[in-house]
């Protein structure tokens, strides 16, 4: 099973899972302070929600 490390928390998930959904289901905040104000509703136009793979 793949493991995700986010905000100091390790989460296991099924292969092929939607990363955004897994993070939200586990209480991981997807946006930093500024992005909470200018949230682009997950349409991929701002580049704030980046991940290191």
Secondary structure, DSSP 8 states (H G I E B T S, - for coil): -EEEEETTEEEEE-TT--HHHHHHHTT---S-HHHHHS--TTSSSS--S----
